[in-house]
Amino acid sequence: MIHIVFNEADIKVLEAAVQLDESLAGEVIQIKDDYAVGPIDNLYVGEGIAARREWWNGVLAGGDYQSKISTNEVDDYNTIAGLVGRMRREENEKIWIWAAQNKHDVSGYYWMLHYIKEFQGRVFILYLNNLPFINEKGNIFYPNWLHEIPAKEFLKAKKLAREVTLSEFEVDPDEWTRLATESKGVRILEGGKKLAQYEYDFYDAELTKVITPDWQKGSKVINHFYSKAKHTTGDAYLLWRLKVMIAQDMFDVQGKLDNMKDFEVKSKGN
């Protein structure tokens, strides 16, 4: 059994669940890129792959995430090639895709379907869509992320595994292709597996709301965003958008515009 997850934090909790139930035994593999942001057109050919890599390099350049460019930390194409090769060699192997109800997991699911269609009948999904679980305090909650679920609760979740149908292998990639042709940069989950798309500046308005007349470090602005915004994304994307707005002279800034703790920002003219 090969378990697929889309967040680093999911690996630890799923591996803990495997320790509790031998029937879940198998390797846990992470799809690392965040396909809920950035260009997704032509991602299965060299031109589209290169365009996305170039976009990410621009987002990560300068500061906190610069090192991720040179280390090639994210290489889902190598990961998926290894997965496909293994599935072809080991005819009894199965894939279990674990996805919670969030745009990141759902986007990753859409991206990988293209590569595993040939294994229909051996691919299963556990989509924890609006399903209640019990947290460490014994209270019922509805998780948005897999790693929010206690390991022991995964034993209940495994019963939800179902085969990805032939129809899904036909229809879902078409939906992903439709989204790709819109050439927009932000995907938001509306419910089920339905993704809506918005322009690259989607988060700018909420970021602007937490800019005050007082100086705040870039890191503090981003932390305030997380505490107030309904829709969120990763630090790297938010830092990039903050720097874009500063470059457009929307805010006053002092310090080296590099790492998020190295500069301060406030509303214009205050």
C-alpha positions in Angstrom: 0.0 0.0 0.0 1.3 3.5 -0.9 -0.2 6.4 1.0 -0.3 9.8 -0.8 -0.6 13.0 1.3 -0.1 16.6 0.4 1.3 18.2 3.5 4.5 17.5 5.5 2.6 17.5 8.8 0.3 14.8 7.5 3.2 12.3 7.2 3.8 12.1 10.9 0.2 11.5 12.0 -0.4 9.0 9.3 2.8 7.1 10.2 1.5 7.1 13.8 -1.8 5.6 12.6 0.1 2.9 10.8 1.7 1.9 14.1 -1.7 1.4 15.5 -3.1 -0.7 12.7 -1.0 -3.0 10.6 -3.6 -3.1 7.9 -2.5 0.4 7.0 1.2 -0.6 6.6 2.8 1.1 3.7 5.0 3.9 2.5 3.8 7.5 2.9 4.7 9.8 0.0 4.1 13.5 -0.1 3.2 15.6 -3.2 4.9 18.8 -2.1 4.0 21.6 -4.5 1.0 23.8 -3.7 -1.1 23.6 -6.8 -3.7 25.9 -5.3 -1.6 28.9 -6.4 0.4 29.8 -9.5 0.1 28.8 -13.2 -1.2 25.3 -13.9 -1.5 25.4 -17.7 0.4 22.7 -19.7 1.7 21.1 -16.5 2.3 17.8 -18.3 4.7 19.1 -20.9 8.1 20.7 -20.6 6.9 24.3 -21.5 4.3 24.4 -18.7 6.6 22.7 -16.2 9.3 25.3 -16.9 6.8 28.2 -16.7 5.6 27.1 -13.3 9.1 26.6 -12.0 10.1 30.1 -13.2 7.1 31.6 -11.5 7.9 29.9 -8.2 11.5 31.1 -8.5 10.2 34.6 -8.7 8.0 34.2 -5.7 10.7 32.6 -3.6 13.5 35.0 -4.7 15.2 37.1 -2.0 14.9 36.4 1.7 13.3 33.7 3.7 12.7 31.2 0.9 15.6 31.8 -1.4 17.3 28.6 -0.5 14.3 26.5 -1.8 15.2 27.6 -5.3 18.7 26.0 -5.4 17.9 22.9 -3.4 15.1 21.6 -5.7 13.3 20.6 -2.5 10.0 20.3 -4.5 10.2 17.8 -7.4 6.8 16.2 -7.7 7.6 15.0 -11.2 10.4 12.8 -9.9 8.2 11.6 -7.1 5.3 10.7 -9.5 7.8 9.0 -11.9 8.9 6.8 -9.1 5.4 6.0 -8.0 4.3 5.1 -11.6 7.4 2.9 -12.0 6.6 1.0 -8.8 3.0 0.5 -9.7 4.0 -1.0 -13.0 6.5 -3.3 -11.5 4.3 -4.4 -8.5 1.0 -5.4 -10.0 -0.7 -6.0 -6.6 0.3 -2.6 -5.2 -2.4 -0.1 -4.4 -2.5 3.7 -3.9 -4.5 5.4 -1.2 -4.9 9.1 -1.7 -5.6 11.0 1.6 -7.3 14.4 1.1 -9.0 16.7 3.5 -11.5 19.4 2.5 -9.1 22.2 1.6 -7.9 23.7 -1.7 -4.4 22.5 -1.3 -5.2 18.8 -1.1 -7.9 18.9 -3.7 -5.6 20.7 -6.2 -2.9 18.1 -5.6 -5.4 15.3 -6.2 -6.4 16.9 -9.5 -2.8 17.3 -10.6 -1.7 13.7 -10.0 -4.7 12.0 -11.7 -3.2 12.4 -15.1 -0.3 10.1 -14.1 -2.1 7.3 -12.4 -5.1 6.8 -14.7 -3.6 3.6 -16.0 -4.0 2.1 -12.5 -7.7 2.6 -12.2 -9.0 -0.2 -10.0 -5.9 0.0 -7.8 -6.3 3.7 -6.8 -8.4 4.6 -3.7 -9.3 7.9 -2.2 -10.2 8.9 1.4 -11.7 12.3 1.0 -12.6 13.6 4.5 -15.3 15.9 3.2 -17.5 17.4 6.0 -16.9 14.4 8.2 -16.9 14.7 12.0 -14.0 13.4 14.1 -13.2 13.5 17.8 -10.2 15.6 18.9 -7.8 15.0 21.8 -10.2 16.7 24.2 -13.1 14.4 23.2 -15.0 17.0 21.3 -16.5 16.6 17.8 -14.9 18.7 15.1 -14.7 18.9 11.3 -11.1 18.9 10.2 -9.8 21.1 7.3 -6.4 19.3 7.4 -5.4 15.7 7.9 -2.9 16.5 10.6 -5.6 17.9 12.7 -7.0 14.4 13.2 -5.6 12.3 16.1 -3.8 9.2 14.9 -6.3 6.9 16.5 -9.1 8.5 14.5 -7.5 7.5 11.3 -8.5 3.9 12.1 -12.1 5.1 11.6 -11.2 7.1 8.5 -9.7 4.1 6.7 -13.3 2.7 6.4 -14.0 5.6 4.0 -11.6 4.4 1.4 -13.2 3.9 -2.0 -12.0 3.3 -5.4 -11.5 6.2 -7.7 -14.0 5.5 -10.4 -13.4 5.3 -14.2 -15.8 8.2 -14.5 -13.7 10.3 -12.1 -10.6 9.5 -14.0 -12.3 10.9 -17.1 -14.1 13.9 -15.7 -11.8 15.3 -13.1 -8.8 15.8 -15.4 -11.1 17.6 -17.8 -12.1 19.9 -14.9 -8.4 20.5 -14.1 -7.7 21.3 -17.8 -10.6 23.8 -17.8 -9.2 25.6 -14.8 -5.8 25.7 -16.4 -7.0 27.4 -19.5 -8.4 30.3 -17.4 -4.9 31.4 -16.6 -5.6 32.6 -13.1 -3.4 32.2 -10.1 -5.5 31.4 -7.0 -7.8 28.4 -6.5 -10.4 28.3 -3.7 -12.4 25.3 -2.7 -16.1 26.0 -2.8 -17.3 22.6 -1.6 -16.9 19.0 -2.5 -14.2 18.9 -5.2 -15.3 22.2 -6.8 -12.6 24.8 -7.2 -13.2 28.4 -8.1 -10.4 30.6 -9.5 -9.3 34.2 -8.9 -6.5 36.5 -9.9 -3.1 36.5 -8.3 -4.1 39.5 -6.1 -6.9 37.6 -4.4 -5.3 37.8 -0.9 -4.2 41.5 -1.3 -7.3 43.0 0.1 -7.1 41.0 3.3 -3.4 41.7 3.6 -4.1 45.4 3.3 -6.7 45.3 6.1 -4.0 44.3 8.6 -1.6 47.1 7.6 -2.0 49.8 10.3 -0.7 53.4 10.8 2.0 51.9 13.1 5.1 50.2 11.9 4.8 46.4 11.9 7.4 43.8 10.8 6.4 41.9 7.7 6.2 38.7 9.8 3.7 40.3 12.1 1.5 41.5 9.2 1.4 37.9 7.9 0.6 36.5 11.3 -2.3 39.0 11.7 -3.6 38.0 8.3 -3.8 34.4 9.4 -5.8 35.4 12.5 -8.4 37.3 10.6 -8.7 36.0 7.0 -11.2 33.4 6.0 -9.1 32.1 3.1 -5.4 31.6 3.7 -2.3 30.5 1.8 1.3 29.8 2.5 3.8 32.3 4.0 5.9 32.4 0.8 3.0 33.5 -1.4 1.8 36.1 1.2 5.3 37.6 1.5 5.5 37.8 -2.3 2.2 39.6 -2.5 3.2 42.0 0.3 6.4 42.8 -1.5 4.5 43.3 -4.8 2.2 45.9 -3.1 5.2 47.6 -1.5 6.8 47.8 -5.0 3.6 49.5 -6.2 4.2 52.2 -3.5 1.0 51.2 -1.6 2.6 51.3 1.8 5.5 52.9 3.6 8.4 50.6 4.3 11.7 50.8 6.3 14.5 48.3 6.5 15.9 45.8 4.1 13.1 44.3 1.9 14.3 40.8 2.3 13.3 38.4 5.1 10.0 39.1 6.6 11.6 40.0 10.0 14.0 42.5 8.3 11.6 45.2 7.3 8.6 47.1 8.7 5.6 48.4 6.9 2.7 50.8 7.7 -0.1 52.5 5.8 0.9 55.3 3.5 1.5 58.8 4.9 0.7 58.0 8.6 
